[in-house]
Amino acid sequence: MTHQHRISCFISSLCLSLILLGMGVQKSQAQSKLFAIAHDSVPLFKGFQLSFDLVGPAMRSMGDYGEYEGALRINLHDQYFPVVEIGYGTANHSEDEVTGLSYKTQAPYFRIGCDLNLLRNKHRPNKLYGGIRYAFTSYKVDVSRVATPDPVWGNETIFNVEGEACSQHWIELVLGLDAQLWGPLHAGWAVRYKRRISHSDMDAGNTWYVPGYGKAGDTRIGVNFNVIIDI
């Protein structure tokens, strides 16, 4: 079994556990959620949601890195929300205080997962949800350092790496709030706990930033503020 296949099986099992957990909670409240869905006047398929994050562009405009991200969510009975998220991360970090290195990278990233509505009344316009994501990115990094004098020989040394190929797989646990503003227009916050599964870094060392993940490390906390449109 390949590493990617094991990851896919792990994520599928977690998504299935979320669905079974939601069914179990509903069963204790109203017999069985399966029968509740079957006899509910609300249809199983309730359309799509398109969302766009505003935090990533704000971070990029004010700092060294950020993302531009959108998502497509399927609404199943106001309870389950399979989701695909696609973004583009970019960084331009100059002269790190510790290493003196400059980093540049830009690349797309992808996430897939499922959200579960945690409210008892599933059909309210506002929603509180928890979910899980599997995420992946493949990117290239440019690293350079200005010429510095060698302390032994006195001549100047230059460090420059261009187009070093890197990649990373990670999972995210998501807790979010979706509030209706007017008609099909919603806004929402989401907090993400990110855990790295595997990664391939530069031969010269760890990368400074990973598109869609943030600064390199085993774990990260992220926040999104989304503008959401019901379709």
SVG drawing of the C-alpha trace seen along z (x, -y; Angstrom):
<svg xmlns="http://www.w3.org/2000/svg" viewBox="-42 -46 84 48">
<polyline fill="none" stroke="black" stroke-width="0.4" points="0.0,0.0 1.5,-3.4 1.9,-6.3 -0.7,-8.3 -3.2,-5.4 -2.7,-5.1 -3.4,-8.8 -6.5,-8.6 -7.8,-5.7 -7.1,-7.5 -8.9,-10.7 -11.9,-8.6 -12.1,-6.8 -12.2,-10.1 -14.9,-11.6 -16.9,-8.4 -16.5,-8.7 -17.8,-12.3 -20.9,-11.2 -21.5,-8.3 -21.1,-10.6 -23.6,-13.0 -26.1,-10.2 -25.6,-8.9 -26.3,-12.2 -29.5,-12.6 -30.6,-9.1 -30.5,-9.9 -32.6,-13.0 -35.2,-11.8 -35.2,-8.0 -32.9,-7.7 -31.5,-10.5 -31.7,-8.3 -35.4,-8.0 -35.6,-11.8 -33.9,-12.6 -36.1,-10.2 -39.4,-11.8 -38.2,-15.4 -39.9,-17.9 -36.5,-19.5 -34.7,-17.9 -31.4,-16.0 -29.6,-18.2 -30.0,-21.9 -27.5,-23.4 -24.0,-24.8 -22.0,-27.4 -19.2,-29.5 -16.9,-31.2 -13.9,-33.5 -11.4,-34.2 -10.4,-37.8 -7.7,-37.1 -5.2,-35.7 -5.1,-38.7 -5.0,-41.1 -2.0,-39.2 -0.2,-39.3 -0.8,-43.1 0.6,-43.8 3.3,-41.2 5.7,-38.8 3.2,-36.0 -0.5,-35.2 -3.0,-33.3 -5.9,-33.8 -8.5,-31.1 -11.9,-30.0 -14.1,-27.0 -17.1,-25.1 -19.3,-23.3 -22.2,-21.0 -25.2,-21.3 -26.7,-18.0 -29.9,-18.5 -28.2,-21.4 -26.2,-18.8 -23.3,-17.5 -21.1,-19.7 -18.5,-18.0 -16.1,-20.8 -13.2,-21.4 -10.9,-24.4 -8.4,-25.7 -5.9,-28.5 -2.7,-30.2 -0.1,-31.0 2.8,-33.4 5.7,-34.6 8.6,-37.1 10.6,-37.2 13.9,-39.2 16.9,-38.9 15.8,-36.8 17.2,-38.2 18.6,-34.8 20.0,-33.3 20.3,-36.4 18.5,-34.4 15.8,-35.6 12.9,-33.3 10.5,-33.4 7.8,-31.0 4.3,-30.9 2.2,-27.9 -1.4,-26.5 -2.7,-24.3 -5.7,-22.0 -7.9,-20.7 -10.8,-18.3 -12.9,-17.3 -16.4,-17.4 -18.1,-19.6 -20.8,-18.6 -23.5,-21.1 -23.3,-20.9 -26.6,-22.8 -29.7,-20.9 -31.9,-22.8 -30.1,-22.0 -32.3,-24.2 -31.6,-27.6 -29.9,-30.1 -26.9,-30.3 -24.7,-27.3 -22.0,-26.1 -19.9,-23.4 -16.8,-21.2 -14.9,-19.4 -11.7,-17.9 -9.5,-18.5 -6.8,-16.7 -4.4,-19.2 -1.6,-19.1 0.8,-21.4 3.7,-21.1 5.9,-24.2 9.3,-25.6 11.5,-27.8 14.1,-30.4 16.6,-31.1 19.5,-33.6 21.9,-35.4 23.8,-38.6 27.6,-38.3 29.3,-38.1 33.0,-38.0 34.4,-34.6 35.7,-34.9 38.7,-32.6 39.8,-33.4 38.4,-36.9 36.8,-36.4 33.0,-37.0 30.7,-34.0 27.3,-33.8 24.5,-31.4 21.8,-31.1 19.2,-28.3 16.6,-28.6 13.5,-26.4 14.1,-23.9 11.2,-21.5 9.3,-20.9 5.9,-19.4 3.8,-18.8 0.8,-16.8 -1.2,-17.8 -4.6,-17.5 -6.7,-20.2 -9.4,-20.2 -11.8,-23.0 -14.4,-24.8 -16.4,-27.5 -19.4,-29.8 -21.7,-30.7 -24.1,-33.7 -26.6,-34.9 -26.3,-38.6 -29.0,-39.1 -30.7,-36.6 -28.0,-34.3 -25.2,-36.3 -23.4,-35.0 -20.2,-35.7 -18.3,-33.3 -15.2,-32.7 -13.2,-29.5 -10.3,-28.4 -8.0,-25.7 -5.6,-23.4 -3.1,-22.2 -0.9,-19.1 1.8,-18.1 1.7,-14.5 4.7,-14.4 6.9,-16.9 9.8,-17.2 12.0,-20.2 15.1,-21.7 18.4,-19.9 19.7,-23.1 17.2,-23.0 13.6,-23.7 11.6,-26.1 10.4,-29.3 6.8,-29.2 4.5,-26.5 1.6,-27.6 -1.7,-27.1 -0.1,-25.9 1.8,-29.0 5.3,-29.1 7.0,-25.8 6.6,-23.6 4.9,-20.5 1.7,-22.3 0.0,-25.6 -3.1,-27.5 -4.9,-29.4 -8.0,-31.7 -10.3,-32.5 -13.0,-35.2 -15.2,-34.1 -17.7,-35.8 -20.2,-33.1 -22.9,-32.9 -25.7,-30.3 -26.5,-29.0"/>
</svg>
